[in-house]
Amino acid sequence: MNRKIIYILVIIFTTIFILSAINVSGYRGESIASFFQYSSNKILYVGGSGPNNYSKIQDAINNAYSGDTVFVYGKGLPYFENIIITRDDISLIGENKNLTIIDGNGISDVVQIKGDNVTLRGFTLQHSGMIGFPEQDAGVNVNYPSDCNNISDNIIINNLDGICLDGSENNNISNNFIINNEIGLDILGPSFYNVITRNQIENNDYGFYIAFNIHNTIFENNIVNSSVCGLYLNFVRFTAIYRNNFINNTCHVYFIERLRLAFDINTWIRNYWDNWVGIGPKVLKGQMYTELVGQKLVPWINFDWIPAKNPYTI
């Protein structure tokens, strides 16, 4: 009798486990078999010649699960795709950033990230669409509620926005070449606590355009040859800007601040400015919005109190 009871209990608990597994996988529209493959840490290959390789990047991503890596072989010729990553903890890795090219064909975003903890590395990302505000087309578009992504070691060229963070937090953007876009990095609020470091941001109309944001960090970037402005800040607070090179931009920096938040300052320190006179602080010109006294824009200044005398090697 005791043995029979044990068998019955085993069957009951096994049934409960299976039903729970089905329920967990059901929110993703997946089968129970797919559930047991979840978090398998597989590598899916694209563009190779062996078995089980994919010819399209999006097909591999659609078959990847959290913890998986999609590795894309470089072939010199572009993959003409518009990639969307919706799952968390996916790594999309290119073999060689000079040879592994994703071309958006002038349509929408080249890569759109909607999951969390996504790694994107080793690609040339080019030719997004040219639709502007409020839905910015970009080489890489990171959309709310996507957070905590790592975008590094890419060439991002000839797009509307190079990288757009739209309501996305705690991202690391590093060691990218962001070249020949209308806006190199477009950071739209609320996109807080992002770290942007050691990027070559060159030959864009705007190097950075940052609006309605706080608590971002911009350090050790080369911001070069911006035809309109190297770093444009629109109602931005508590942002740290330090140890960057500002070289040969039509306007290095411009900002608009709000009078009632005048003490919520940004920190400028030890940046290199190629037009600094060499003595005293570097004066940074912008405007203050006097919303409490007439709603006007009046001239205002910030300071880099300790400018660097020589450009940094980045």
Short mmCIF file of the C-alpha atoms (twelve columns), coordinates in Angstrom:
data_MODEL
# 
_entry.id   MODEL 
# 
loop_
_atom_site.group_PDB 
_atom_site.id 
_atom_site.type_symbol 
_atom_site.label_atom_id 
_atom_site.label_alt_id 
_atom_site.label_comp_id 
_atom_site.label_asym_id 
_atom_site.label_seq_id 
_atom_site.Cartn_x 
_atom_site.Cartn_y 
_atom_site.Cartn_z 
_atom_site.pdbx_PDB_model_num 
ATOM 1   C CA . MET A 1   0.000  0.000  0.000   1 
ATOM 2   C CA . ASN A 2   2.790  2.418  0.933   1 
ATOM 3   C CA . ARG A 3   4.529  1.661  -2.371  1 
ATOM 4   C CA . LYS A 4   1.341  2.436  -4.308  1 
ATOM 5   C CA . ILE A 5   0.961  5.733  -2.492  1 
ATOM 6   C CA . ILE A 6   4.535  6.654  -3.391  1 
ATOM 7   C CA . TYR A 7   3.876  5.842  -7.064  1 
ATOM 8   C CA . ILE A 8   0.733  7.975  -7.032  1 
ATOM 9   C CA . LEU A 9   2.567  10.895 -5.433  1 
ATOM 10  C CA . VAL A 10  5.355  10.646 -8.010  1 
ATOM 11  C CA . ILE A 11  2.809  10.739 -10.848 1 
ATOM 12  C CA . ILE A 12  1.011  13.724 -9.301  1 
ATOM 13  C CA . PHE A 13  4.195  15.769 -8.812  1 
ATOM 14  C CA . THR A 14  5.462  14.866 -12.307 1 
ATOM 15  C CA . THR A 15  2.169  16.015 -13.804 1 
ATOM 16  C CA . ILE A 16  2.309  19.286 -11.862 1 
ATOM 17  C CA . PHE A 17  5.866  19.907 -13.070 1 
ATOM 18  C CA . ILE A 18  4.958  19.314 -16.727 1 
ATOM 19  C CA . LEU A 19  1.883  21.540 -16.526 1 
ATOM 20  C CA . SER A 20  3.959  24.271 -14.878 1 
ATOM 21  C CA . ALA A 21  6.576  23.989 -17.613 1 
ATOM 22  C CA . ILE A 22  3.908  24.292 -20.285 1 
ATOM 23  C CA . ASN A 23  2.533  27.346 -18.536 1 
ATOM 24  C CA . VAL A 24  5.971  28.973 -18.343 1 
ATOM 25  C CA . SER A 25  6.678  28.373 -22.008 1 
ATOM 26  C CA . GLY A 26  3.180  29.372 -23.013 1 
ATOM 27  C CA . TYR A 27  3.792  33.073 -22.479 1 
ATOM 28  C CA . ARG A 28  6.344  32.901 -25.293 1 
ATOM 29  C CA . GLY A 29  4.086  30.840 -27.536 1 
ATOM 30  C CA . GLU A 30  6.506  27.888 -27.341 1 
ATOM 31  C CA . SER A 31  6.054  24.154 -26.991 1 
ATOM 32  C CA . ILE A 32  7.157  22.094 -24.002 1 
ATOM 33  C CA . ALA A 33  10.053 20.807 -26.097 1 
ATOM 34  C CA . SER A 34  11.138 24.388 -26.689 1 
ATOM 35  C CA . PHE A 35  10.954 25.049 -22.971 1 
ATOM 36  C CA . PHE A 36  13.561 22.405 -22.259 1 
ATOM 37  C CA . GLN A 37  15.850 23.996 -24.899 1 
ATOM 38  C CA . TYR A 38  15.550 27.408 -23.219 1 
ATOM 39  C CA . SER A 39  18.830 28.816 -21.824 1 
ATOM 40  C CA . SER A 40  20.793 26.146 -23.667 1 
ATOM 41  C CA . ASN A 41  23.744 28.458 -24.436 1 
ATOM 42  C CA . LYS A 42  23.922 27.268 -28.036 1 
ATOM 43  C CA . ILE A 43  25.875 28.895 -30.868 1 
ATOM 44  C CA . LEU A 44  23.860 29.366 -34.045 1 
ATOM 45  C CA . TYR A 45  25.881 30.101 -37.188 1 
ATOM 46  C CA . VAL A 46  24.970 32.274 -40.151 1 
ATOM 47  C CA . GLY A 47  26.693 32.324 -43.529 1 
ATOM 48  C CA . GLY A 48  28.868 29.259 -43.033 1 
ATOM 49  C CA . SER A 49  29.146 26.243 -45.308 1 
ATOM 50  C CA . GLY A 50  28.539 23.402 -42.846 1 
ATOM 51  C CA . PRO A 51  25.282 21.770 -41.767 1 
ATOM 52  C CA . ASN A 52  22.785 23.626 -39.575 1 
ATOM 53  C CA . ASN A 53  23.955 27.028 -40.764 1 
ATOM 54  C CA . TYR A 54  21.428 29.741 -41.499 1 
ATOM 55  C CA . SER A 55  21.486 31.950 -44.567 1 
ATOM 56  C CA . LYS A 56  19.615 34.808 -42.854 1 
ATOM 57  C CA . ILE A 57  20.539 36.429 -39.573 1 
ATOM 58  C CA . GLN A 58  16.913 36.999 -38.553 1 
ATOM 59  C CA . ASP A 59  16.104 33.292 -38.964 1 
ATOM 60  C CA . ALA A 60  18.893 32.390 -36.553 1 
ATOM 61  C CA . ILE A 61  17.749 35.007 -34.039 1 
ATOM 62  C CA . ASN A 62  14.189 33.733 -34.232 1 
ATOM 63  C CA . ASN A 63  15.451 30.276 -33.279 1 
ATOM 64  C CA . ALA A 64  17.737 31.468 -30.492 1 
ATOM 65  C CA . TYR A 65  16.885 31.363 -26.810 1 
ATOM 66  C CA . SER A 66  18.086 33.319 -23.819 1 
ATOM 67  C CA . GLY A 67  21.796 32.683 -23.353 1 
ATOM 68  C CA . ASP A 68  22.407 31.747 -27.005 1 
ATOM 69  C CA . THR A 69  24.905 33.334 -29.397 1 
ATOM 70  C CA . VAL A 70  24.288 34.008 -33.073 1 
ATOM 71  C CA . PHE A 71  27.660 34.074 -34.845 1 
ATOM 72  C CA . VAL A 72  27.690 35.625 -38.323 1 
ATOM 73  C CA . TYR A 73  30.491 34.887 -40.774 1 
ATOM 74  C CA . GLY A 74  31.929 37.795 -42.716 1 
ATOM 75  C CA . LYS A 75  31.657 37.481 -46.461 1 
ATOM 76  C CA . GLY A 76  32.427 41.003 -47.656 1 
ATOM 77  C CA . LEU A 77  29.000 41.302 -49.305 1 
ATOM 78  C CA . PRO A 78  26.172 42.707 -47.173 1 
ATOM 79  C CA . TYR A 79  23.380 40.794 -45.532 1 
ATOM 80  C CA . PHE A 80  20.409 42.898 -46.665 1 
ATOM 81  C CA . GLU A 81  18.241 42.610 -43.575 1 
ATOM 82  C CA . ASN A 82  16.488 44.616 -40.884 1 
ATOM 83  C CA . ILE A 83  17.161 42.747 -37.663 1 
ATOM 84  C CA . ILE A 84  14.823 42.749 -34.640 1 
ATOM 85  C CA . ILE A 85  15.970 41.206 -31.342 1 
ATOM 86  C CA . THR A 86  13.140 40.746 -28.844 1 
ATOM 87  C CA . ARG A 87  14.532 38.057 -26.522 1 
ATOM 88  C CA . ASP A 88  16.747 38.750 -23.520 1 
ATOM 89  C CA . ASP A 89  20.376 37.651 -23.143 1 
ATOM 90  C CA . ILE A 90  21.100 37.171 -26.850 1 
ATOM 91  C CA . SER A 91  24.587 37.769 -28.272 1 
ATOM 92  C CA . LEU A 92  24.836 38.754 -31.946 1 
ATOM 93  C CA . ILE A 93  28.510 38.528 -32.913 1 
ATOM 94  C CA . GLY A 94  30.133 39.251 -36.274 1 
ATOM 95  C CA . GLU A 95  33.291 37.496 -37.406 1 
ATOM 96  C CA . ASN A 96  35.003 40.695 -38.557 1 
ATOM 97  C CA . LYS A 97  33.535 44.193 -38.350 1 
ATOM 98  C CA . ASN A 98  35.050 45.144 -41.706 1 
ATOM 99  C CA . LEU A 99  33.632 42.119 -43.554 1 
ATOM 100 C CA . THR A 100 30.445 41.288 -41.644 1 
ATOM 101 C CA . ILE A 101 28.064 43.880 -43.050 1 
ATOM 102 C CA . ILE A 102 24.356 44.313 -42.374 1 
ATOM 103 C CA . ASP A 103 22.703 46.717 -44.808 1 
ATOM 104 C CA . GLY A 104 19.245 48.079 -43.981 1 
ATOM 105 C CA . ASN A 105 18.646 48.854 -47.659 1 
ATOM 106 C CA . GLY A 106 17.310 52.308 -46.744 1 
ATOM 107 C CA . ILE A 107 14.384 50.825 -44.793 1 
ATOM 108 C CA . SER A 108 13.761 51.302 -41.058 1 
ATOM 109 C CA . ASP A 109 16.416 50.339 -38.488 1 
ATOM 110 C CA . VAL A 110 19.324 48.114 -39.411 1 
ATOM 111 C CA . VAL A 111 19.255 46.469 -35.954 1 
ATOM 112 C CA . GLN A 112 16.458 47.070 -33.472 1 
ATOM 113 C CA . ILE A 113 16.918 45.836 -29.896 1 
ATOM 114 C CA . LYS A 114 13.886 45.278 -27.679 1 
ATOM 115 C CA . GLY A 115 15.263 42.655 -25.292 1 
ATOM 116 C CA . ASP A 116 17.493 43.169 -22.259 1 
ATOM 117 C CA . ASN A 117 21.163 42.202 -21.869 1 
ATOM 118 C CA . VAL A 118 21.797 41.960 -25.609 1 
ATOM 119 C CA . THR A 119 25.377 42.013 -26.920 1 
ATOM 120 C CA . LEU A 120 25.992 43.400 -30.419 1 
ATOM 121 C CA . ARG A 121 29.609 43.240 -31.602 1 
ATOM 122 C CA . GLY A 122 31.715 42.938 -34.714 1 
ATOM 123 C CA . PHE A 123 29.585 44.380 -37.545 1 
ATOM 124 C CA . THR A 124 29.391 47.138 -40.100 1 
ATOM 125 C CA . LEU A 125 25.827 48.501 -39.829 1 
ATOM 126 C CA . GLN A 126 24.806 50.760 -42.677 1 
ATOM 127 C CA . HIS A 127 21.971 52.350 -44.647 1 
ATOM 128 C CA . SER A 128 19.066 52.669 -42.240 1 
ATOM 129 C CA . GLY A 129 15.910 54.362 -43.445 1 
ATOM 130 C CA . MET A 130 15.669 58.136 -43.148 1 
ATOM 131 C CA . ILE A 131 12.443 58.545 -41.184 1 
ATOM 132 C CA . GLY A 132 12.962 61.127 -38.455 1 
ATOM 133 C CA . PHE A 133 11.249 62.148 -35.225 1 
ATOM 134 C CA . PRO A 134 9.316  60.653 -33.455 1 
ATOM 135 C CA . GLU A 135 10.446 57.257 -34.820 1 
ATOM 136 C CA . GLN A 136 14.098 57.671 -35.604 1 
ATOM 137 C CA . ASP A 137 15.599 55.169 -38.042 1 
ATOM 138 C CA . ALA A 138 19.046 54.100 -36.897 1 
ATOM 139 C CA . GLY A 139 21.933 51.757 -37.443 1 
ATOM 140 C CA . VAL A 140 21.159 50.480 -33.928 1 
ATOM 141 C CA . ASN A 141 17.873 51.443 -32.297 1 
ATOM 142 C CA . VAL A 142 17.462 50.433 -28.646 1 
ATOM 143 C CA . ASN A 143 13.807 50.811 -27.695 1 
ATOM 144 C CA . TYR A 144 11.988 50.974 -24.372 1 
ATOM 145 C CA . PRO A 145 11.842 48.801 -22.303 1 
ATOM 146 C CA . SER A 146 15.211 47.368 -23.427 1 
ATOM 147 C CA . ASP A 147 18.011 47.921 -20.881 1 
ATOM 148 C CA . CYS A 148 21.529 46.761 -19.979 1 
ATOM 149 C CA . ASN A 149 22.871 46.112 -23.487 1 
ATOM 150 C CA . ASN A 150 26.462 46.084 -24.724 1 
ATOM 151 C CA . ILE A 151 27.125 47.627 -28.157 1 
ATOM 152 C CA . SER A 152 30.828 47.515 -28.936 1 
ATOM 153 C CA . ASP A 153 33.446 47.199 -31.664 1 
ATOM 154 C CA . ASN A 154 31.187 48.026 -34.620 1 
ATOM 155 C CA . ILE A 155 31.366 50.344 -37.616 1 
ATOM 156 C CA . ILE A 156 28.112 52.311 -37.811 1 
ATOM 157 C CA . ILE A 157 28.025 54.324 -40.996 1 
ATOM 158 C CA . ASN A 158 25.650 56.185 -43.352 1 
ATOM 159 C CA . ASN A 159 22.463 56.056 -41.266 1 
ATOM 160 C CA . LEU A 160 19.999 58.658 -40.026 1 
ATOM 161 C CA . ASP A 161 21.029 57.973 -36.418 1 
ATOM 162 C CA . GLY A 162 24.116 55.916 -35.795 1 
ATOM 163 C CA . ILE A 163 22.842 54.682 -32.425 1 
ATOM 164 C CA . CYS A 164 19.519 55.737 -30.905 1 
ATOM 165 C CA . LEU A 165 18.668 55.059 -27.259 1 
ATOM 166 C CA . ASP A 166 14.950 55.657 -26.858 1 
ATOM 167 C CA . GLY A 167 13.903 55.192 -23.241 1 
ATOM 168 C CA . SER A 168 16.727 52.718 -22.569 1 
ATOM 169 C CA . GLU A 169 18.940 52.580 -19.468 1 
ATOM 170 C CA . ASN A 170 22.230 51.125 -18.230 1 
ATOM 171 C CA . ASN A 171 23.728 50.445 -21.648 1 
ATOM 172 C CA . ASN A 172 27.438 50.302 -22.439 1 
ATOM 173 C CA . ILE A 173 28.440 51.759 -25.820 1 
ATOM 174 C CA . SER A 174 32.153 51.454 -26.454 1 
ATOM 175 C CA . ASN A 175 34.884 51.168 -29.079 1 
ATOM 176 C CA . ASN A 176 32.641 51.846 -32.072 1 
ATOM 177 C CA . PHE A 177 33.383 53.840 -35.223 1 
ATOM 178 C CA . ILE A 178 30.277 56.036 -35.662 1 
ATOM 179 C CA . ILE A 179 30.795 57.822 -38.943 1 
ATOM 180 C CA . ASN A 180 28.864 59.759 -41.620 1 
ATOM 181 C CA . ASN A 181 25.440 59.699 -39.953 1 
ATOM 182 C CA . GLU A 182 23.104 62.637 -39.464 1 
ATOM 183 C CA . ILE A 183 23.303 62.080 -35.702 1 
ATOM 184 C CA . GLY A 184 26.059 59.897 -34.308 1 
ATOM 185 C CA . LEU A 185 24.388 59.122 -30.962 1 
ATOM 186 C CA . ASP A 186 20.787 60.164 -30.363 1 
ATOM 187 C CA . ILE A 187 19.811 59.745 -26.699 1 
ATOM 188 C CA . LEU A 188 16.132 60.424 -26.105 1 
ATOM 189 C CA . GLY A 189 14.603 60.593 -22.646 1 
ATOM 190 C CA . PRO A 190 14.160 58.868 -20.421 1 
ATOM 191 C CA . SER A 191 17.470 57.080 -21.131 1 
ATOM 192 C CA . PHE A 192 19.461 57.173 -17.893 1 
ATOM 193 C CA . TYR A 193 22.726 55.713 -16.554 1 
ATOM 194 C CA . ASN A 194 24.272 54.929 -19.939 1 
ATOM 195 C CA . VAL A 195 28.059 54.858 -20.331 1 
ATOM 196 C CA . ILE A 196 29.471 55.943 -23.696 1 
ATOM 197 C CA . THR A 197 33.214 55.567 -23.952 1 
ATOM 198 C CA . ARG A 198 36.148 55.229 -26.355 1 
ATOM 199 C CA . ASN A 199 34.142 55.718 -29.551 1 
ATOM 200 C CA . GLN A 200 35.335 57.440 -32.735 1 
ATOM 201 C CA . ILE A 201 32.457 59.820 -33.558 1 
ATOM 202 C CA . GLU A 202 33.388 61.471 -36.820 1 
ATOM 203 C CA . ASN A 203 31.891 63.313 -39.818 1 
ATOM 204 C CA . ASN A 204 28.341 63.359 -38.460 1 
ATOM 205 C CA . ASP A 205 26.034 66.391 -38.564 1 
ATOM 206 C CA . TYR A 206 25.651 66.070 -34.788 1 
ATOM 207 C CA . GLY A 207 28.121 63.940 -32.868 1 
ATOM 208 C CA . PHE A 208 25.649 63.641 -29.979 1 
ATOM 209 C CA . TYR A 209 22.079 64.848 -29.640 1 
ATOM 210 C CA . ILE A 210 20.809 64.298 -26.085 1 
ATOM 211 C CA . ALA A 211 17.381 65.440 -24.917 1 
ATOM 212 C CA . PHE A 212 15.439 65.309 -21.632 1 
ATOM 213 C CA . ASN A 213 17.920 63.056 -19.836 1 
ATOM 214 C CA . ILE A 214 19.910 62.735 -16.628 1 
ATOM 215 C CA . HIS A 215 22.781 60.676 -15.222 1 
ATOM 216 C CA . ASN A 216 24.629 59.631 -18.370 1 
ATOM 217 C CA . THR A 217 28.418 59.408 -18.650 1 
ATOM 218 C CA . ILE A 218 30.380 60.440 -21.752 1 
ATOM 219 C CA . PHE A 219 34.122 59.953 -21.482 1 
ATOM 220 C CA . GLU A 220 37.184 59.290 -23.618 1 
ATOM 221 C CA . ASN A 221 35.507 59.714 -27.010 1 
ATOM 222 C CA . ASN A 222 36.898 61.378 -30.131 1 
ATOM 223 C CA . ILE A 223 34.228 63.835 -31.313 1 
ATOM 224 C CA . VAL A 224 35.551 65.090 -34.624 1 
ATOM 225 C CA . ASN A 225 34.388 66.976 -37.742 1 
ATOM 226 C CA . SER A 226 30.740 67.471 -36.758 1 
ATOM 227 C CA . SER A 227 29.200 69.770 -39.345 1 
ATOM 228 C CA . VAL A 228 26.541 71.222 -36.990 1 
ATOM 229 C CA . CYS A 229 27.515 70.433 -33.394 1 
ATOM 230 C CA . GLY A 230 29.709 67.941 -31.596 1 
ATOM 231 C CA . LEU A 231 27.541 67.638 -28.469 1 
ATOM 232 C CA . TYR A 232 24.059 69.155 -28.279 1 
ATOM 233 C CA . LEU A 233 22.274 68.996 -24.914 1 
ATOM 234 C CA . ASN A 234 18.575 69.854 -24.692 1 
ATOM 235 C CA . PHE A 235 17.305 69.961 -21.075 1 
ATOM 236 C CA . VAL A 236 19.971 67.537 -19.866 1 
ATOM 237 C CA . ARG A 237 21.078 67.299 -16.215 1 
ATOM 238 C CA . PHE A 238 23.602 65.471 -14.047 1 
ATOM 239 C CA . THR A 239 25.626 64.230 -17.010 1 
ATOM 240 C CA . ALA A 240 29.387 63.735 -16.713 1 
ATOM 241 C CA . ILE A 241 31.432 64.775 -19.770 1 
ATOM 242 C CA . TYR A 242 35.149 64.257 -19.277 1 
ATOM 243 C CA . ARG A 243 38.399 63.339 -21.030 1 
ATOM 244 C CA . ASN A 244 36.886 63.652 -24.519 1 
ATOM 245 C CA . ASN A 245 38.566 65.180 -27.559 1 
ATOM 246 C CA . PHE A 246 36.584 67.930 -29.303 1 
ATOM 247 C CA . ILE A 247 38.361 68.548 -32.607 1 
ATOM 248 C CA . ASN A 248 37.381 70.492 -35.732 1 
ATOM 249 C CA . ASN A 249 33.644 70.631 -35.034 1 
ATOM 250 C CA . THR A 250 31.692 73.585 -36.448 1 
ATOM 251 C CA . CYS A 251 30.397 74.027 -32.902 1 
ATOM 252 C CA . HIS A 252 31.904 71.868 -30.177 1 
ATOM 253 C CA . VAL A 253 29.043 72.136 -27.673 1 
ATOM 254 C CA . TYR A 254 25.652 73.786 -27.329 1 
ATOM 255 C CA . PHE A 255 23.093 73.416 -24.567 1 
ATOM 256 C CA . ILE A 256 19.674 74.607 -23.435 1 
ATOM 257 C CA . GLU A 257 18.950 74.450 -19.691 1 
ATOM 258 C CA . ARG A 258 15.959 75.302 -17.497 1 
ATOM 259 C CA . LEU A 259 16.185 78.089 -14.935 1 
ATOM 260 C CA . ARG A 260 14.268 76.230 -12.226 1 
ATOM 261 C CA . LEU A 261 16.764 73.360 -12.552 1 
ATOM 262 C CA . ALA A 262 19.841 75.548 -12.818 1 
ATOM 263 C CA . PHE A 263 21.557 73.813 -9.897  1 
ATOM 264 C CA . ASP A 264 21.140 70.358 -11.487 1 
ATOM 265 C CA . ILE A 265 24.351 70.892 -13.385 1 
ATOM 266 C CA . ASN A 266 26.318 68.813 -15.846 1 
ATOM 267 C CA . THR A 267 29.984 68.155 -15.085 1 
ATOM 268 C CA . TRP A 268 32.601 69.139 -17.658 1 
ATOM 269 C CA . ILE A 269 36.180 68.331 -16.758 1 
ATOM 270 C CA . ARG A 270 39.515 67.663 -18.460 1 
ATOM 271 C CA . ASN A 271 38.189 67.590 -22.015 1 
ATOM 272 C CA . TYR A 272 40.483 68.603 -24.861 1 
ATOM 273 C CA . TRP A 273 39.211 71.546 -26.933 1 
ATOM 274 C CA . ASP A 274 41.163 72.473 -30.026 1 
ATOM 275 C CA . ASN A 275 40.025 76.123 -29.714 1 
ATOM 276 C CA . TRP A 276 40.837 76.613 -26.036 1 
ATOM 277 C CA . VAL A 277 43.148 79.603 -25.551 1 
ATOM 278 C CA . GLY A 278 45.370 77.673 -23.138 1 
ATOM 279 C CA . ILE A 279 44.750 79.752 -20.003 1 
ATOM 280 C CA . GLY A 280 41.894 79.460 -17.486 1 
ATOM 281 C CA . PRO A 281 38.665 77.480 -17.904 1 
ATOM 282 C CA . LYS A 282 37.040 76.753 -21.241 1 
ATOM 283 C CA . VAL A 283 33.838 78.780 -21.603 1 
ATOM 284 C CA . LEU A 284 30.927 76.807 -23.095 1 
ATOM 285 C CA . LYS A 285 28.104 78.838 -24.585 1 
ATOM 286 C CA . GLY A 286 24.431 77.928 -24.589 1 
ATOM 287 C CA . GLN A 287 21.033 79.211 -23.477 1 
ATOM 288 C CA . MET A 288 18.846 79.244 -20.377 1 
ATOM 289 C CA . TYR A 289 15.081 78.874 -20.633 1 
ATOM 290 C CA . THR A 290 13.577 81.351 -18.178 1 
ATOM 291 C CA . GLU A 291 10.268 79.519 -17.784 1 
ATOM 292 C CA . LEU A 292 9.518  81.268 -14.483 1 
ATOM 293 C CA . VAL A 293 10.244 84.822 -15.659 1 
ATOM 294 C CA . GLY A 294 8.896  85.429 -19.123 1 
ATOM 295 C CA . GLN A 295 9.534  82.110 -20.866 1 
ATOM 296 C CA . LYS A 296 12.483 83.325 -22.885 1 
ATOM 297 C CA . LEU A 297 15.790 81.878 -24.004 1 
ATOM 298 C CA . VAL A 298 18.689 83.983 -22.762 1 
ATOM 299 C CA . PRO A 299 22.450 83.447 -23.238 1 
ATOM 300 C CA . TRP A 300 24.090 81.244 -20.611 1 
ATOM 301 C CA . ILE A 301 27.489 79.692 -20.010 1 
ATOM 302 C CA . ASN A 302 29.001 76.546 -18.493 1 
ATOM 303 C CA . PHE A 303 32.682 75.852 -17.850 1 
ATOM 304 C CA . ASP A 304 35.187 73.091 -18.298 1 
ATOM 305 C CA . TRP A 305 37.266 74.195 -15.344 1 
ATOM 306 C CA . ILE A 306 40.360 72.120 -16.081 1 
ATOM 307 C CA . PRO A 307 40.746 71.615 -19.854 1 
ATOM 308 C CA . ALA A 308 43.340 69.190 -21.161 1 
ATOM 309 C CA . LYS A 309 46.325 70.792 -22.845 1 
ATOM 310 C CA . ASN A 310 46.827 67.952 -25.331 1 
ATOM 311 C CA . PRO A 311 44.442 65.542 -27.063 1 
ATOM 312 C CA . TYR A 312 44.031 62.127 -25.560 1 
ATOM 313 C CA . THR A 313 45.121 58.975 -27.356 1 
ATOM 314 C CA . ILE A 314 41.884 57.004 -27.702 1 
# 
